[in-house]
């Protein structure tokens, strides 16, 4: 059956699938397999790309079918045969391959690249002609041990690891096509939980257990690969904005990283996380850390609201970052506290990273459960060996994620040690061992109970900023206040918004610059005046590279009903809503030399005494107030604390 579908050149492939699904009676758009090859050997799966970028033009014929895994019956599929995103025969353990898995766009790109490292002819050792090849100049696989050691790559890229696993099945070259049915899916996530529904004839756990359903012993070792290789901050100003909170209060801060994943050009088959914005959720702060309820409903709802704005701008949540900065008596220096002789990440930070990675798994069609590891990254800002502020980036291993899911680990009071939970009637704790080099230079094994070093869970990443930055957002000189900073007298109110928009309403160029601020977009969206379509239009203004088209979108948004309603609300904003966004702390005179993206340095010095605290100023109930129980700063007019729910008085 043939269908004709009208599409605009800039519309995405995902939208085409949405329009095609009801015509084919597909259960979901994701169940449709699309190709321009009648033989079906090459699946079109770049869902986020536009029609024109895929090379499709008017009158092109595409071939589609519903994945066999999505069919309600066992009838064989028709069309272009087996593809990599169909279900295959069941395995011996009763599980089956995942059906349709929508991977990240960068994954589809890297599947097409074999990652082969080409070497030039070495005149000192090569004795052959120009058209020949020998051991000194032959191409290397991306997982070659000698190459990794020579380039000092401790963790190989994920797709190099995948190529290494696939090499045992003699699979190489372009792997973006179908997976042969006689080849099992090569990736398995570790699982340290008792397997449910054991059919070995014993009562279910915890009443009974056998060798088939109990988890295996765990041998902790450093992971040989990493799912993300590099974290790139689109502009060093992102770090400066985060550090400005510490400069004004001496307190630490946590932020959520929003951006996208792309190919890392400095490493074969590498992936980098590009950070375009940092959002600071509600939290309570101290000079030595922060408190944030990541499992609370309020946190989930807050992140969901920000995710909607980020999606409209073409980005998503990709990680988190926190500060751990303490000034010293020496000018322009900070404490060097994180190093090999102390810790790189504390046990509680590792467990938080494992929790967040479990919530943001990496979809992969090469894994038996459809997911493998996570691309979620964790960064911190702290002092280096020279006392200069820098950024470090990490992930935790797949084993750490599995131990978190099985509830096997809990932080200890020693930052560098992770404790093993005690076994209970509902928690099975397998044997856990790790190896280390003792004082006699011998490798020995040790029991991980009751505690083990956290470095066995860490995966190091590289980080930096581009020399020629082209960020998605540009806050400019007149930047909108950052959210949840009442503690340092930076508030987001209707009055502040009214003042921020003054002078920009008459100029589309100025108004477009106002929209290029992620904090502004999130706050305007949270007011509820703009509809979902209008929020998407605002995001389109940000991500549109053509300035002329972007200005047309600005005019369309200004004329929308939601924006006009917002302007009416701003006219009613009282002078008392203006707040004191420009006020800093008593230490505002501290110089800000700026964060260096290339070297990861900041030569500014933090205040020697806390200037924040619960300083409120006059105004009675119109001012934010600090909870006397948990120190969380609440907005004016609330009778109970947002963080701990205890009464104000």
C-alpha positions in Angstrom: 0.0 0.0 0.0 1.3 3.4 -0.9 0.8 6.6 1.1 1.6 10.2 0.1 2.7 12.5 3.0 3.3 16.2 2.6 6.3 17.4 4.6 8.2 20.7 4.9 12.0 20.5 4.2 12.8 21.6 7.8 10.5 19.1 9.5 12.0 16.2 11.3 12.0 12.5 10.5 10.2 11.9 13.9 7.3 14.1 12.7 7.1 12.0 9.5 6.8 8.8 11.6 4.1 10.4 13.8 2.0 11.1 10.6 2.7 7.7 9.2 1.8 5.7 12.3 -2.1 6.1 12.0 -1.9 5.3 8.3 -0.1 2.1 8.9 -2.0 1.3 12.1 1.3 1.1 14.0 1.0 1.0 17.8 3.6 3.8 18.1 5.7 5.8 15.7 8.8 4.2 17.1 7.6 0.8 15.8 8.0 1.9 12.2 11.1 0.9 10.3 12.0 3.2 7.5 14.4 2.9 4.6 15.0 4.2 1.1 16.5 0.8 0.1 14.0 -1.8 -1.2 16.3 -4.5 0.2 16.1 -3.0 3.7 19.8 -3.2 4.4 20.1 0.5 5.6 17.6 1.8 8.2 17.0 5.6 8.3 17.1 6.3 12.1 18.3 9.9 12.5 15.0 10.9 14.0 16.0 14.4 15.0 17.4 15.4 11.6 15.3 17.3 9.1 14.0 15.9 5.8 16.4 18.1 3.8 19.4 17.2 5.9 18.7 13.5 5.2 19.0 14.2 1.5 15.3 13.5 0.8 13.5 15.6 -1.8 10.1 16.0 -3.4 8.8 12.7 -4.9 11.3 10.4 -3.1 9.9 6.9 -2.4 10.5 5.4 1.1 9.8 1.9 2.3 8.2 1.3 5.7 7.1 -1.7 7.8 6.2 -2.3 11.4 8.8 -4.0 13.5 7.9 -7.7 14.1 8.3 -7.1 17.9 5.4 -4.5 17.7 3.0 -6.8 15.9 0.2 -8.4 17.9 0.6 -11.8 16.3 3.4 -14.1 15.1 2.8 -13.4 11.4 6.1 -12.9 9.6 6.8 -9.3 8.7 6.7 -8.3 5.1 8.7 -5.6 3.3 12.4 -5.3 3.5 13.5 -8.2 5.8 15.3 -8.3 9.1 16.7 -5.1 10.6 18.7 -4.1 13.7 15.6 -2.8 15.5 13.3 -5.8 15.2 13.0 -8.4 17.9 14.7 -11.7 17.3 14.3 -15.2 18.7 14.3 -15.7 22.4 17.4 -16.5 24.3 17.9 -19.6 26.4 17.0 -17.7 29.6 13.6 -16.8 28.3 14.3 -13.2 27.6 14.1 -11.6 24.1 15.9 -8.8 22.3 14.5 -5.3 22.8 12.1 -4.1 20.2 12.6 -0.6 18.8 15.4 1.3 20.6 15.8 5.0 19.8 19.5 5.7 20.3 21.1 9.2 20.5 21.9 10.7 17.1 25.6 10.6 17.9 25.4 6.8 18.3 23.9 6.3 14.9 26.7 8.5 13.5 29.5 6.5 15.2 28.0 3.2 14.1 28.9 4.1 10.5 32.6 4.7 11.4 34.9 1.8 11.8 37.3 3.9 13.9 40.4 2.5 12.1 43.5 4.5 13.0 45.6 5.0 9.8 49.4 5.3 10.1 51.8 6.8 7.7 54.8 5.0 6.3 57.7 5.2 8.7 60.9 6.0 6.7 63.1 4.6 9.5 61.6 1.2 9.7 59.4 0.6 6.6 61.5 -1.0 3.8 58.7 -1.4 1.3 57.3 0.7 -1.5 54.6 3.4 -1.2 51.8 1.0 -2.0 52.7 -1.7 0.5 52.2 -2.0 4.2 54.0 -3.6 7.2 53.6 -3.9 10.9 55.1 -0.4 11.4 52.6 1.4 9.2 49.5 -0.9 9.1 46.2 0.5 10.4 45.2 -0.1 14.0 41.9 -0.9 15.6 40.5 1.7 17.9 40.9 -0.7 20.9 44.5 -1.6 20.2 46.3 -1.9 23.5 49.6 -0.4 22.4 47.8 2.6 20.8 45.8 3.3 24.0 48.9 3.0 26.1 50.9 5.3 23.8 48.2 7.9 23.8 47.7 7.5 27.6 44.0 6.6 27.2 43.0 4.9 30.4 39.4 4.3 29.4 38.7 3.5 25.7 35.6 5.1 24.1 32.4 3.1 24.3 32.2 2.4 20.6 35.8 1.2 20.6 34.8 -1.2 23.3 31.8 -2.3 21.3 34.0 -2.9 18.3 36.3 -5.0 20.4 33.4 -7.1 21.6 32.0 -7.5 18.1 35.4 -8.5 16.7 35.0 -12.0 18.2 32.0 -12.4 15.9 34.1 -11.2 12.9 31.9 -8.1 12.6 33.6 -4.9 11.4 33.1 -1.9 9.2 29.7 -0.1 9.1 27.5 -1.6 11.8 24.6 0.7 11.4 22.6 -1.9 9.5 21.0 -5.1 10.7 22.3 -7.3 13.5 22.5 -10.9 12.2 20.1 -13.2 14.0 22.9 -15.8 14.7 24.9 -13.1 16.6 23.8 -12.6 20.2 23.5 -9.0 21.5 27.0 -8.4 22.9 26.3 -6.0 25.8 24.9 -6.9 29.2 24.6 -4.7 32.2 25.7 -6.2 35.5 22.9 -7.1 37.8 23.5 -7.9 41.5 19.9 -8.5 42.5 18.3 -11.8 43.1 16.7 -12.9 39.8 12.9 -13.0 40.2 10.6 -15.8 39.0 13.2 -18.6 39.3 11.8 -21.9 37.9 14.1 -24.2 39.9 11.4 -25.5 42.2 12.1 -23.6 45.4 10.1 -20.9 47.2 10.6 -17.4 46.0 13.2 -15.1 47.6 13.6 -14.5 50.5 12.2 -17.9 51.5 14.4 -19.7 49.0 17.4 -19.2 46.7 19.6 -21.3 44.4 22.7 -20.9 42.3 20.7 -19.8 39.3 18.8 -17.0 40.8 21.4 -15.7 43.3 23.7 -12.9 42.0 27.4 -13.8 41.3 30.3 -12.7 43.4 31.5 -9.2 42.6 35.1 -8.5 41.6 35.7 -4.8 41.7 38.0 -3.4 39.1 38.4 -0.2 37.2 36.2 0.0 34.1 38.1 -0.2 30.8 35.8 2.0 28.8 33.7 5.1 29.3 30.4 6.1 27.6 31.4 9.8 27.4 35.0 10.8 26.8 34.9 14.6 27.2 32.8 17.4 28.8 32.9 20.6 26.8 31.5 23.8 28.4 30.2 26.0 25.5 31.7 29.1 27.2 33.8 29.6 30.3 31.1 32.1 31.5 29.0 29.1 32.6 31.5 28.3 35.3 31.9 32.0 36.2 28.2 32.3 36.8 28.2 29.3 39.0 31.2 30.5 41.0 29.6 33.9 41.5 27.4 32.4 44.2 30.4 31.2 46.1 32.1 34.6 45.7 29.1 36.4 47.2 28.4 33.9 50.0 31.3 31.5 50.6 28.7 28.7 50.3 28.8 25.9 47.8 26.4 25.4 44.9 25.0 22.6 42.8 23.7 22.9 39.2 22.2 20.7 36.5 24.0 20.6 33.2 21.9 21.0 30.0 23.3 20.5 26.6 23.7 17.8 23.9 26.1 15.0 22.9 28.3 15.1 19.8 31.3 13.4 18.3 34.7 14.1 19.9 37.1 14.9 17.1 40.3 14.4 19.2 39.7 10.7 19.8 38.7 7.8 17.5 35.0 7.0 18.1 34.8 9.4 21.1 31.7 11.2 22.4 31.7 14.6 24.2 29.0 16.1 26.3 28.5 19.8 25.3 27.2 21.9 28.1 25.1 24.9 26.9 23.4 26.0 30.2 23.5 25.3 34.0 20.3 25.4 36.0 20.5 25.7 39.8 17.6 23.9 41.5 16.2 24.6 44.9 18.8 23.6 47.6 20.1 24.6 51.0 23.7 25.5 51.2 26.6 25.4 53.6 30.3 26.4 53.4 31.2 22.8 53.0 28.4 21.4 50.8 24.8 21.5 49.7 21.6 19.7 50.6 19.1 18.8 47.9 16.2 16.3 48.0 16.8 14.6 44.7 14.2 11.9 45.5 11.4 14.4 46.4 8.4 15.1 44.2 9.2 18.8 44.3 12.6 18.2 42.7 11.1 15.9 40.1 8.5 18.5 39.1 11.1 21.3 39.0 13.3 19.3 36.7 10.4 18.3 34.5 9.5 22.0 34.0 13.1 22.8 33.1 13.3 19.8 30.8 10.4 21.1 28.8 12.1 24.4 28.1 15.4 22.6 27.3 13.7 20.3 24.9 12.2 23.3 23.1 15.7 24.7 22.7 17.1 21.4 21.4 19.0 20.4 24.5 18.5 18.1 27.5 19.7 17.2 30.9 23.2 15.6 30.5 24.8 15.9 33.9 25.4 17.9 37.1 28.1 20.1 38.6 28.9 21.3 42.1 31.4 23.5 43.7 33.9 22.6 46.5 35.9 25.7 46.9 37.6 27.1 50.0 39.8 30.2 50.0 43.2 30.3 51.7 45.2 33.0 53.5 47.2 33.4 50.4 45.8 35.9 47.8 44.1 34.4 44.8 44.6 30.8 46.0 42.1 28.1 47.0 42.6 24.9 49.0 43.8 21.9 47.0 41.7 19.2 48.7 41.0 16.6 46.0 44.0 14.6 44.9 45.3 11.0 44.7 46.3 11.0 48.4 42.8 12.1 49.6 40.0 11.5 47.2 38.7 12.7 43.8 35.1 12.2 44.6 33.6 11.4 48.0 31.5 8.3 48.7 28.3 10.3 49.0 29.1 12.0 45.6 29.7 8.7 44.0 26.4 7.3 45.3 24.6 10.4 44.0 26.3 10.0 40.6 25.2 6.4 40.5 21.6 7.3 41.4 21.5 10.0 38.7 23.1 7.7 36.1 20.5 5.0 36.9 17.8 7.6 36.2 19.3 8.6 32.9 20.4 5.4 31.1 22.0 5.2 27.7 19.7 3.6 25.1 21.6 1.0 23.1 20.3 -1.5 20.6 23.4 -3.6 21.3 22.3 -4.4 24.8 19.9 -7.2 25.8 17.7 -4.9 27.9 17.9 -1.9 25.5 20.1 0.2 27.7 23.8 0.1 28.5 25.5 2.4 31.0 24.7 6.1 31.1 25.9 9.3 29.4 25.1 11.4 32.5 28.3 13.1 33.7 29.3 14.6 37.1 31.6 17.6 37.3 33.0 19.6 40.3 34.8 22.9 40.6 37.6 22.9 43.1 41.3 23.9 43.6 44.1 22.2 41.8 47.7 21.6 42.8 48.6 25.2 42.1 45.7 26.6 44.2 43.8 27.6 41.0 40.1 26.9 40.5 39.5 24.2 37.9 36.9 21.7 36.7 37.1 17.9 36.8 34.7 15.6 35.1 33.8 12.0 36.1 31.3 9.2 35.7 30.9 6.1 37.9 31.1 2.6 36.4 28.3 0.3 35.4 29.2 -1.8 38.4 28.5 1.2 40.7 25.1 1.7 39.0 24.3 -2.0 39.6 25.4 -1.8 43.2 23.2 1.3 43.7 20.2 -0.5 42.2 20.8 -3.5 44.4 21.1 -1.3 47.5 24.5 -2.7 48.3 26.4 0.5 49.0 26.1 3.4 51.5 28.6 6.3 52.1 30.8 6.1 55.1 32.1 8.9 57.3 35.4 8.6 55.6 35.1 10.5 52.2 37.3 8.0 50.3 35.6 4.8 51.5 32.3 3.3 50.4 30.6 0.9 52.8 28.8 -2.3 51.9 25.3 -2.7 53.3 24.5 -5.5 55.8 22.5 -8.4 54.5 18.9 -8.6 55.6 15.9 -10.8 54.9 15.1 -8.7 51.8 18.6 -7.7 50.7 21.0 -10.3 49.4 24.7 -9.3 49.6 27.0 -11.4 47.5 30.7 -11.7 48.1 32.6 -8.6 47.0 36.4 -8.5 46.6 38.9 -6.0 45.1 42.6 -6.3 44.3 45.4 -3.8 45.1 49.2 -3.6 45.1 50.6 -4.0 48.6 53.7 -2.6 50.1 55.7 -5.5 48.6 54.6 -4.6 45.1 52.4 -7.7 44.9 48.8 -7.9 43.7 46.6 -9.2 46.5 42.9 -9.6 46.9 40.9 -8.1 49.8 37.3 -8.4 51.0 35.4 -5.2 50.2 33.3 -5.6 53.4 32.8 -3.5 55.4 34.3 -0.7 53.1 36.4 -0.3 50.0 38.1 2.7 48.2 35.8 4.7 46.0 38.3 4.9 43.1 37.2 1.4 42.0 33.9 3.0 41.0 35.3 6.1 39.2 35.8 6.7 35.4 37.8 9.8 34.6 36.8 12.1 31.7 38.5 15.1 30.1 37.0 18.6 30.1 37.6 22.0 28.7 36.1 24.8 26.6 36.5 25.5 22.8 39.1 28.1 21.8 36.5 29.6 19.4 33.2 29.3 21.3 29.8 29.5 19.6 27.4 29.0 22.5 23.7 28.4 22.1 22.9 31.0 24.7 24.3 34.5 25.2 23.4 36.3 28.4 25.1 39.6 27.5 25.7 42.5 29.8 22.1 42.8 30.9 21.6 39.2 32.2 18.5 38.0 33.9 19.0 36.9 37.5 19.8 33.2 38.1 17.1 31.2 39.8 16.9 30.3 43.5 19.5 32.8 44.6 17.5 34.8 47.2 20.3 34.1 49.6 22.6 36.5 47.8 19.8 39.0 47.0 19.1 37.8 43.4 15.4 37.3 43.0 13.2 36.4 40.0 9.9 38.4 40.3 7.5 40.0 37.9 9.0 43.4 38.7 12.5 42.2 37.8 11.1 40.7 34.6 9.3 44.0 33.8 12.6 45.9 34.3 14.5 43.4 32.3 12.2 43.8 29.3 12.2 47.6 29.3 13.7 49.0 26.1 13.6 45.6 24.4 9.9 45.6 23.4 10.4 48.1 20.5 13.3 46.3 18.9 13.1 42.7 17.6 16.9 42.5 17.7 17.0 43.5 21.4 14.1 41.2 22.3 15.8 38.3 20.5 18.9 38.9 22.7 16.7 38.7 25.7 15.4 35.3 24.6 19.0 34.0 24.4 19.1 33.5 28.1 18.2 30.1 29.5 17.3 31.4 33.0 15.0 34.0 31.5 13.2 31.3 29.4 12.7 29.0 32.3 11.3 31.7 34.5 8.9 33.0 31.8 7.7 29.4 31.2 7.2 28.8 34.9 4.7 31.7 35.1 2.2 29.7 33.1 1.2 32.5 30.6 2.8 30.8 27.6 1.2 27.7 26.1 3.3 24.7 25.2 3.4 25.7 21.5 4.5 29.2 22.5 7.3 27.8 24.7 8.4 25.7 21.7 8.3 28.9 19.6 10.6 30.6 22.1 13.0 27.7 22.0 12.9 27.8 18.2 14.1 31.4 18.4 17.1 30.3 20.4 18.2 27.4 18.2 17.5 29.0 14.8 20.9 29.8 13.2 19.5 32.2 10.6 19.1 35.6 12.3 16.5 36.8 9.8 14.3 33.7 10.4 14.8 34.1 14.2 13.6 37.7 14.1 10.4 36.6 12.3 9.9 34.0 15.0 10.3 36.8 17.6 7.5 38.8 15.9 5.3 35.7 15.9 5.8 35.2 19.6 5.2 38.8 20.4 1.9 38.7 18.6 0.8 35.5 20.4 -2.0 35.5 23.0 0.3 34.1 25.8 2.9 36.9 25.4 0.2 39.6 25.3 -1.2 38.2 28.5 2.2 38.2 30.1 2.6 41.9 29.2 -0.7 42.7 30.8 0.5 41.0 34.0 3.7 42.9 33.9 1.8 46.2 33.8 0.2 45.3 37.1 3.5 44.4 38.7 4.1 46.7 41.7 7.3 48.5 42.5 7.8 46.2 45.6 8.2 43.3 43.2 11.4 44.8 41.9 13.4 43.2 44.7 17.1 43.9 44.9 18.6 41.9 42.1 21.5 44.2 41.7 22.6 44.0 45.4 25.5 41.7 46.1 27.1 40.9 49.4 29.5 42.8 51.5 32.3 41.1 49.6 31.2 42.4 46.2 34.5 44.2 45.8 36.3 40.9 45.2 37.9 40.9 41.8 36.7 38.4 39.2 39.5 37.6 36.9 37.4 34.9 35.1 37.5 31.2 34.6 39.9 29.9 31.9 38.2 27.3 29.8 41.4 26.0 28.1 43.3 25.5 31.3 40.4 25.3 33.8 41.7 28.1 36.0 40.2 31.1 37.9 42.5 33.6 39.6 39.8 35.2 41.8 39.7 34.7 45.5 36.6 33.9 47.5 35.6 35.9 50.6 37.4 35.1 53.8 34.2 35.2 55.8 30.6 34.2 54.9 28.7 37.2 53.6 25.5 35.4 53.0 23.9 33.5 55.9 20.4 34.5 56.8 20.8 38.2 56.0 17.4 39.5 55.1 17.1 43.3 55.3 13.9 45.2 56.0 10.5 44.6 54.6 8.9 42.2 57.1 7.0 39.4 55.4 7.8 40.7 51.9 11.4 39.4 52.2 12.7 35.8 51.8 13.4 34.0 55.0 15.8 31.3 56.1 14.5 28.3 57.8 15.9 28.0 61.3 15.8 24.2 61.0 17.6 23.5 57.7 18.7 27.0 56.6 16.9 26.8 53.3 15.9 30.2 52.0 12.2 30.3 51.2 10.3 32.9 49.2 8.2 35.6 50.9 4.7 34.9 52.1 5.3 31.2 52.9 4.4 29.8 56.4 6.4 26.6 56.1 9.7 25.6 54.6 9.8 24.2 51.1 12.7 21.9 51.9 11.9 20.4 55.3 8.2 21.3 55.6 8.6 22.6 59.2 6.8 25.7 60.2 8.4 29.1 60.0 8.1 30.0 63.7 
